[in-house]
Amino acid sequence: EDLFEAPVSKSTALFAAPDAIRRLPDHAPTSSTIVCVTELGDASSDDLLEKGIAHDLIMRPISRSALEELIARLAQGEPLGREATRRRRNIGNSLPAFPHLKVLVADDSAVNREVIIEALSTLQVTPDIVADGQAAVEAVARERYDLILMDCSMPVMDGFEATKAIRYAEGGGTRTPIVALTAHVAGGPVDAWRTAGMDDYVAKPFTLKIMAECFSRWAPASDAIVPHTSEASPDTTDAPEPEAPPVEVAPTSQPATEDGASDLPIIDPDILEMISGLESDGSNDLIERVFGLFETHAPQALNTIADLMRTASEANSKEIAAAAHALKSMSSNIGAVRLSNACEALEKQANTSDTSTGDQLDQIDQELQVALSRIAELRAA
């Protein structure tokens, strides 16, 4: 179960877990390219790659894109070798750093905040954190910030209203760049962030490269430290004004079949790979922390939706939509695609003041249980 061989072009690749590779006899065939199959968060393959015992690696859960890239390398006879370890250790080295940038982050989701904090630490930014729009307005009244990352859907005061309040307080004075952190609001205007007075947007889930490019656009030039590599972000002084994010048309959430299968992944491996790429210190424990937060907060979010829907009416439909959006956002950030889509269906329906949402709640409950089971499997693997 822990190793298998597969033909690749004219050679053979041996896929095995680190422990299985260590158990291989010294006389194992040298004609095979050995690929270490490791887990997100497990750095035990590094020694095998450094010693040349393993020739490449791939992380489980295996994404299609990662597998295709690996097969292409092996078919060309160009496994990464030690470079695979260096790539993992040098995450973020080709990105600019902003150690002197004073940043405020406003987001009500603990899952989202954990991801954002880790990403910003790679850019050498230690932000101030608040959990709602009113707190953001109050923070800006006390402190001067170089940049504000503003979630759009929050309790107490949402990001749109908070931005309007900040712009009003600024008057004609210095304008602080405000960047929308947005998971598309189903049924809402695509350019609402611009109308509210925001300057840019970053769609969730995001990559380090996207966040670094955003900071490069809005940070004072004196605050950016550009690495001496060809991968450094280009000068964006004359970059065009950002366009509205495209309308996100998520695949329709499909009910699980008897065996729990769907055309959509329960947890998207590409998103997990993206989260792993946000690590700043090489410890690779961000996914474990994010999973733990999701396990705590997602059921609470579902309970909030259920409580609101017990008294569902046109009067509280916006609250239902906001609660569905909150669960959708944290689900998107961990790659729970089917759950995110189920939440989006409820959000869209509630935003039209349609209160006949019982079927959607049942679907969300079902997909949440499936997602939690998959997370448990990934942790146990």
URBEL-V859703 format. One record per pair of residues at least 12 apart in sequence whose C-alpha atoms are under 7 Angstrom apart, sorted by the first residue. I is the first residue (numbers start at 1). J is the second residue. Records with the same first field share a line. If there is no record, write none. Layout:
I=J ; J
This chain:
2=16 ; 17 ; 20
3=15 ; 16 ; 17 ; 20
4=16
8=74 ; 75
9=75
11=32
12=32 ; 33
13=32 ; 33 ; 34 ; 35
14=32 ; 33 ; 34 ; 35
15=34 ; 35 ; 36 ; 37
16=35 ; 36 ; 37
17=36 ; 37 ; 38
18=36 ; 37 ; 38 ; 44 ; 45
33=55
34=54 ; 55 ; 56
35=54 ; 55 ; 56 ; 57
36=54 ; 56 ; 57 ; 58
37=57 ; 58 ; 59 ; 60
38=58 ; 59 ; 60
39=59 ; 60
40=59 ; 60 ; 276
41=284 ; 285
46=85
49=81 ; 82 ; 85
50=82
52=81
55=79 ; 80 ; 81
56=79 ; 80 ; 81 ; 84
61=269
62=269
63=269 ; 270
89=282
91=277 ; 280
92=122
94=227 ; 229 ; 231 ; 232
95=212 ; 227 ; 232 ; 233
96=123 ; 212 ; 224 ; 225 ; 226 ; 227 ; 232 ; 233
97=123 ; 124 ; 224 ; 225 ; 226
98=123 ; 124 ; 125 ; 223 ; 224 ; 225
99=124 ; 125
100=223
101=125 ; 146 ; 223
102=127 ; 145 ; 146 ; 147
103=127 ; 128 ; 145 ; 146 ; 147 ; 148
104=127 ; 128 ; 129 ; 145 ; 147 ; 148 ; 149
105=127 ; 128 ; 129 ; 130 ; 148 ; 149 ; 150
106=129 ; 130 ; 131 ; 132 ; 133 ; 136 ; 149 ; 150 ; 151
107=130 ; 131 ; 132 ; 150 ; 151 ; 154
108=131 ; 132 ; 154
109=330
110=293
111=290 ; 293 ; 294 ; 330
112=330 ; 333
114=290
118=278 ; 279 ; 280
119=208 ; 278 ; 279
121=280
122=279 ; 280
132=154 ; 155 ; 156 ; 157 ; 158
133=154 ; 156 ; 157 ; 158 ; 159 ; 162
134=156 ; 157 ; 162
136=162
137=162 ; 165 ; 166
145=176
146=176 ; 219
147=176 ; 177 ; 178
148=177 ; 178 ; 179
149=178 ; 179 ; 180 ; 181
150=178 ; 179 ; 180 ; 181
151=180 ; 181 ; 182
152=180 ; 181 ; 182
153=322
160=193 ; 196
163=196 ; 197 ; 198
164=196 ; 197
177=199 ; 218
178=198 ; 199 ; 200
179=198 ; 199 ; 200 ; 201 ; 202
180=193 ; 198 ; 200 ; 201 ; 202
181=201 ; 202 ; 203 ; 204
182=201 ; 202 ; 203 ; 204
183=203 ; 204 ; 329
184=248
186=344 ; 347 ; 348
187=348 ; 351
190=244 ; 245 ; 247
191=244
200=242
204=333
205=332 ; 333
207=274
208=278
213=233
216=236
217=236 ; 237
250=341
252=341
253=338 ; 341 ; 342
264=337 ; 338
265=337 ; 338
266=336 ; 337 ; 338 ; 371
267=335 ; 336 ; 337 ; 371
268=335 ; 336 ; 337
271=334 ; 335
272=334 ; 335
275=287
295=372
298=327
301=323 ; 327
304=323
305=320 ; 323 ; 324
308=320
312=355
313=355
314=353 ; 355
317=350 ; 351 ; 353 ; 355
318=350 ; 351
320=350
321=346 ; 347 ; 350 ; 351
324=343 ; 344 ; 346 ; 347
325=343 ; 344 ; 347
327=343
328=340 ; 343 ; 344
336=371
338=367
339=364 ; 367 ; 368
342=360 ; 363 ; 364
343=364
346=360
